[in-house]
Amino acid sequence: MASHKGDKGRRAQQERERARVYQARQEFHTAQQRRRTRDNWIAGIVAGVVVVGAIVGQAVYYTGGPGAPVPEPSTSPSSTPSPTPSTSESPSGESTGEPSEEPAP
């Protein structure tokens, strides 16, 4: 029969190697899970910032940018005063409220 000492030593070395590889796989798997969780958080935050930026950009564009509505000119000029006609007075000195045909002094 062959030496049993060599077989035991070789078998123990193989078991240690398997345990080391198994532990390395577990650590790798745990690190991957942490990285995926972190990446998902970062992606969610970036997506939120993009959505908020788009909303703010639209609001700014449509309130003050080239997309803002242009005010239409009014039909009645409010900045220039219109001439007021003079009113004629009755013999009693009261104003009748009707315009006179005489030019104003």
C-alpha positions in Angstrom: 0.0 0.0 0.0 1.0 3.6 -0.6 1.9 6.0 2.1 -1.2 7.4 3.8 0.7 10.4 5.1 1.0 11.9 1.6 -2.7 11.3 0.9 -3.8 13.0 4.1 -1.6 16.0 3.5 -2.7 16.4 -0.1 -6.4 16.0 0.9 -6.0 18.6 3.6 -4.4 21.0 1.2 -7.2 20.5 -1.4 -9.8 21.2 1.3 -8.0 24.3 2.4 -7.9 25.5 -1.2 -11.6 24.7 -1.7 -12.5 26.6 1.5 -10.3 29.6 0.3 -12.0 29.7 -3.1 -15.5 29.4 -1.5 -14.8 32.3 0.8 -13.4 34.4 -2.1 -16.6 33.7 -4.1 -18.8 34.7 -1.1 -16.9 38.0 -0.6 -17.1 38.7 -4.4 -20.8 38.1 -4.4 -21.3 40.3 -1.3 -19.2 43.1 -2.9 -21.3 42.8 -6.2 -24.5 43.1 -4.2 -23.3 46.3 -2.5 -22.1 47.7 -5.8 -25.4 47.1 -7.5 -27.3 48.7 -4.6 -25.0 51.7 -4.7 -25.3 52.0 -8.5 -29.1 51.8 -8.3 -29.2 54.6 -5.7 -26.9 56.7 -7.9 -29.0 56.0 -11.0 -32.2 57.0 -9.1 -30.7 60.2 -7.9 -29.4 61.1 -11.3 -32.8 60.3 -12.9 -34.5 62.5 -10.3 -32.2 65.4 -11.0 -32.8 65.1 -14.7 -36.6 65.1 -14.3 -36.5 68.1 -11.9 -34.1 69.9 -14.4 -36.5 69.2 -17.3 -39.4 70.6 -15.3 -37.5 73.7 -14.3 -36.2 74.2 -17.8 -39.7 74.0 -19.2 -41.0 76.5 -16.7 -38.2 79.0 -17.4 -38.5 78.6 -21.1 -42.2 79.2 -21.2 -42.3 82.0 -18.7 -39.3 84.1 -19.8 -37.7 82.6 -22.9 -38.5 82.5 -26.5 -41.5 80.3 -25.8 -43.2 83.0 -23.6 -46.4 84.4 -25.0 -46.1 87.8 -26.6 -48.5 90.5 -25.3 -50.8 91.7 -28.0 -51.3 95.4 -28.4 -54.6 96.7 -27.0 -57.1 98.4 -29.2 -57.7 101.4 -26.9 -54.6 103.5 -26.3 -54.3 103.8 -22.5 -51.0 105.7 -22.4 -52.1 108.7 -24.4 -54.9 110.8 -22.8 -57.8 111.5 -25.1 -58.9 115.1 -25.4 -61.9 115.9 -23.3 -64.6 118.0 -24.8 -65.7 121.1 -23.0 -69.2 121.1 -21.6 -71.7 123.8 -22.1 -73.1 125.5 -19.1 -76.8 126.3 -18.7 -78.0 129.8 -17.9 -78.2 128.8 -14.2 -74.5 128.0 -14.2 -74.8 124.2 -14.1 -73.1 122.0 -16.4 -75.3 119.9 -18.7 -72.7 117.3 -19.5 -73.1 117.8 -23.2 -70.2 118.9 -25.4 -70.4 122.4 -26.7 -69.7 123.3 -30.3 -67.7 126.2 -29.3 -63.9 125.8 -29.1 -62.5 125.6 -25.6 -60.6 128.8 -24.5 
